[in-house]
Every structure is written in C-alpha cells, then in structure tokens.
Amino acid sequence: MCTCMCVCGFRLVASVFRLCEVEKRAVEVKLGHLLSPEVGCTIMWFLRRWSLSYLLPIETYYSEVSLLSCFCSDGDGSSSRSRGVIGA
C-alpha cells in the first residue's frame, strides 16, 4: 500500500515538473499568450505547498538539531557535519 502511494506521489510531482517545463518552453518561444493563467497559478500553488512541506522545513519544529547550524558556513560544526554528509 505504501509503495503504491509513494509511486503515485512521485508521479504527481514529476508530472507537475513536466508541465512547468512545457510552460517554460512556451514562454521562451513567445507562445505565453496561449497558456492558461489558471493552470499557471495552480502549478505555483502546488509547488509552494510541496516545497514548504518537503524541501523547506520550518526549523523551529526541530528542537534537537538546527539545520542552519549543520550546513551554514558560520554555524557550529558546519565543516565536520558537511564533510560527513558529503563523504569528504
């Protein structure tokens, strides 16, 4: 069950990215006037919600470890943790 749900979620995100690429190419060849503003708005809404959920975590929810201190250049232990993640 979980595998099927994960695959469906992956397909949904991949389809949205493909649709973004189609819109980008249409704008590049000056066919932007043929695009639907409603579809573009819905794509942006979806990407904002998806990125906030999966790509841009709210750091205050994670009290045990600070993501910024792990990976920012001026954070505590950034070089040792980054080396661990990168494998250097």
C-alpha positions in Angstrom: 0.0 0.0 0.0 2.7 2.5 1.0 4.8 1.7 -2.1 1.8 2.4 -4.4 1.1 5.7 -2.6 4.7 6.7 -2.8 4.8 5.9 -6.5 1.6 7.9 -7.1 3.1 10.9 -5.2 6.3 10.7 -7.2 4.3 10.6 -10.5 2.3 13.6 -9.4 5.3 15.7 -8.7 7.1 14.5 -11.8 4.0 15.4 -13.9 3.9 18.9 -12.4 7.6 19.4 -13.2 7.0 18.3 -16.8 4.1 20.8 -17.0 6.4 23.5 -15.7 8.8 22.6 -18.4 6.1 22.9 -21.1 5.1 26.3 -19.8 8.7 27.5 -19.7 9.3 26.4 -23.3 6.1 28.0 -24.5 7.1 31.3 -22.9 10.6 31.0 -24.5 9.2 30.7 -28.0 6.8 33.6 -27.4 3.6 31.5 -27.0 2.9 32.6 -23.5 -0.3 34.2 -24.6 -1.7 30.7 -25.3 -1.2 29.5 -21.7 -3.9 29.3 -19.1 -3.3 31.7 -16.2 -5.4 29.4 -14.0 -3.2 26.4 -14.8 -0.1 28.5 -14.1 -1.5 29.8 -10.8 -2.4 26.2 -9.8 1.1 25.0 -10.6 2.6 27.7 -8.5 0.3 27.0 -5.6 1.1 23.3 -5.7 4.9 23.9 -5.9 4.7 26.3 -3.0 2.8 23.8 -0.8 5.0 20.9 -1.9 8.3 22.8 -1.3 7.2 24.1 2.1 6.3 20.5 3.1 9.2 18.6 1.6 12.1 21.0 0.7 11.9 23.9 3.1 11.3 22.6 6.7 10.4 25.1 9.4 13.4 24.9 11.6 11.5 25.7 14.9 9.8 22.3 14.6 13.2 20.6 15.1 14.5 21.4 18.5 17.1 18.6 18.7 19.3 19.7 15.7 19.5 23.0 13.9 19.6 22.6 10.2 21.2 26.0 9.8 24.0 25.2 12.3 24.7 22.0 10.4 25.1 23.4 7.0 25.7 27.1 7.1 29.3 28.3 6.8 29.2 30.2 10.1 27.3 27.6 12.1 28.6 25.3 14.9 30.2 22.2 13.5 29.3 23.0 9.9 32.5 21.7 8.4 32.5 18.4 10.3 28.8 17.7 9.6 29.1 18.8 6.0 32.1 16.5 5.5 30.0 13.7 6.9 27.2 14.3 4.6 29.4 14.9 1.5 31.6 12.0 2.4 34.9 14.0 2.3 
